[in-house]
Amino acid sequence: MTITGDVTVVVHDEDADDEELDTVTRQLQEELLQLDLPDVVRPATTGGKSALVTALGTLVLSGGFSVAVLRSVTRIVQDVLRRSGARKAVLVSGEHRLEIQGASKKTTDAAVEAWLRTVADGTDAAPGAAAGPTALEGPTGDA
């Protein structure tokens, strides 16, 4: 099954300055490009400082993705977060959103699989409900 459309990845770290956030995002982009994805770009920035900060941590993956490739994307994002110390990443495909932050490997893996199923099925969340798994918070480690 091929998932079409863009997947946006946004790295959040309130403690990082612009240079640190730029470095983490560039590292993530380089690793994602190794997956041989059709397109992994950083959007152009317009507007004030908040737009700049958002764009510094944002990547847009375009094209068609298999579930296996999208799963690999989530693993790379998790690895970069862990290595860099960044606090959170948000992955968005259409109306489906996944937030990864400080959860155990087991919890994160379960949320990723649920998000992948939702994206692959193309199901929409009920009005007013969160679209897919949301923030994963808790102690880090392999609980």
VENPE-V627544 format. One record per residue. OMEGA is omega as a letter, one per 20 degrees, with the letter a starting at -180 (* if undefined). NEAR is the number of other C-alpha atoms within 12 Angstrom. Layout:
OMEGA/NEAR + OMEGA/NEAR
This chain:
r/16 + r/17 + a/26 + r/21 + a/23 + r/26 + r/35 + r/36 + r/40 + r/40 + r/45 + r/33 + a/27 + a/18 + a/14 + r/22 + a/18 + a/23 + r/16 + r/22 + r/33 + a/28 + r/21 + a/35 + r/39 + r/27 + r/26 + r/40 + r/33 + a/23 + r/24 + r/33 + r/23 + r/17 + a/24 + r/20 + a/25 + a/20 + r/24 + a/28 + r/28 + a/26 + r/23 + a/16 + r/17 + r/13 + a/11 + a/10 + a/13 + r/14 + r/16 + r/21 + r/28 + a/30 + r/29 + a/36 + a/43 + r/36 + r/38 + r/33 + a/34 + r/27 + r/22 + a/22 + r/28 + r/21 + r/24 + r/20 + r/27 + r/38 + r/29 + r/25 + a/38 + r/37 + r/26 + r/28 + r/43 + r/37 + r/24 + r/30 + a/33 + a/25 + a/14 + a/27 + r/24 + a/32 + a/32 + r/34 + r/45 + r/37 + a/43 + r/35 + a/36 + r/24 + a/26 + a/33 + r/32 + r/40 + r/37 + r/41 + r/37 + r/26 + r/29 + r/21 + a/24 + r/18 + r/26 + r/34 + r/26 + r/22 + r/29 + r/40 + r/24 + r/24 + r/37 + r/37 + a/26 + r/27 + a/36 + r/29 + a/19 + a/21 + r/18 + r/21 + r/19 + r/11 + r/8 + a/8 + r/13 + a/18 + a/27 + a/34 + r/32 + a/27 + r/24 + a/28 + r/21 + a/18 + r/15 + r/21 + a/15 + a/13 + */13
